[in-house]
Amino acid sequence: MDIQERFIRYTTFDTQSAENTGTVPSTRKQLVFANFLRDEMLAMGLDDVMLDDKGYLYATLPANTDRDVPVIGFISHYDTSPDCSGCGVKARVIHSYDGGDIELRPGVWSTVNKFPELLCHVGEDIIVTDGTTLLGADDKAGIAEIMHAMKYLLEHPEIEHGSVRIAFNPDEEIGMGAHHFDVDAFGCEWAYTVDGGDIGELEYENFNAAGAVVTFTGVSVHPGYAKGKMLNAARVAMEFASMLPDNDIPERTEGYEGFFHLTSVEGCCEKARLSYIIRDHDSERFAERKTLIMQVAERINAKYGEGVCDIVLQDQYYNMLDKLRSLPHIVDIAQQAMSQAGVVPKVQPIRGGTDGAQLSFRGLPCPNLFTGAVNFHGPHEFVSVQVMNKAAQVIVNIIRTTCTAYHR
């Protein structure tokens, strides 16, 4: 089975995760794919295959060397985003893409004007959707690449390697992927999440992240007789939002610039609620953002009365650079592996987070490798077959380099 066939088979499984279900995994349908992958691992000949009751799947490629080699791992998630349906995915291969606009279905086009990333893949075989669902390359491309690399190494025992662990987990898209990951049982000195974007991406910096839920309590009376009595919670919520910096929002920031992102608004006269996510790469600026939003809440209460504005602020994850800064060899190995595969490394910060960020702070240093997925979380998602093959080659090269250059 080639990587194209493997990936397309994986996309037929609906693995969409869901917020606020209170279960692990968040949707039972994720377990259908997890069980399929478990059986595939067993048939492939991997060792220590184990699927736990929360949907975390682990396996081992056993060492074939007597060298003292660090145990390393590769991790991907099998859920897809709640932002777009992943049910009934109909993947289509465009062979030798010619650089033109792509009609996904009547009236729905992926144009090079809107999606110029397409032009980076002229002449390649790209896999697209039918315009009604996402594709699921985030992160089934990563799973396909890891599985393809494991199969290659099993079929080529002349390539010397240490013990390699792999893991696939649910619920990354809702920020819960690392919560029940068994770091101790995984038993690696370091690992790589295979969950990045286009070819060459190598990420070991990400946002520091927090979430804030701001609740406003008003006083509701008949509007005709409201003078001196009414306090409109929805209007106070709008005032609160206006007190945060106008330009510090996702649509006006890039690179290392942080933001406040208003993710939901609910409200009426008596009660209102705003939900925010707060992001910044720099830990000091991150702390300043959290201080600012708390100060805005205090100013609202000073104006309208104590208890009108209540804020619950909670950290979510931190910049993995803080843990990887002292371990440059982990990134060096990945860069060397890419160069060996003819891939130019593109080191860049993640404007988001990965399971690897949380795992890094739980004792498993974990930078992020490219998968080839582009425009994920929507119907314009696509992935190049050639890039997936390069990603699998990079995984093999990391394993080989770790054995030959970093044995003890």
Salt bridges, closest charged atoms under 4 A:
GLU5 OE2 - ARG9 NH2 3.65
ASP14 OD2 - LYS29 NZ 2.90
ASP39 OD1 - ARG38 NE 3.42
GLU40 OE2 - ARG6 NH1 3.36
ASP68 OD1 - ARG408 NH2 3.30
ASP79 OD1 - HIS77 ND1 2.88
ASP83 OD2 - HIS377 ND1 3.63
GLU124 OE1 - HIS121 ND1 2.79
ASP125 OD1 - HIS95 ND1 3.66
ASP138 OD1 - HIS77 NE2 3.08
ASP138 OD2 - HIS377 NE2 3.02
GLU155 OE2 - LYS151 NZ 2.84
GLU160 OE2 - ARG67 NE 3.38
GLU172 OE1 - HIS77 NE2 3.13
GLU173 OE2 - HIS77 NE2 3.77
GLU173 OE1 - HIS377 NE2 3.09
GLU189 OE2 - ARG408 NH1 2.42
ASP195 OD1 - HIS77 NE2 3.23
ASP198 OD2 - HIS121 NE2 2.84
GLU239 OE1 - ARG235 NH1 3.82
GLU239 OE2 - LYS303 NZ 2.83
ASP248 OD2 - ARG289 NH1 2.99
GLU266 OE2 - ARG273 NH2 2.67
ASP280 OD1 - ARG285 NE 3.31
ASP280 OD2 - ARG289 NE 2.74
ASP315 OD1 - LYS290 NZ 2.93
ASP322 OD1 - ARG325 NH1 3.59
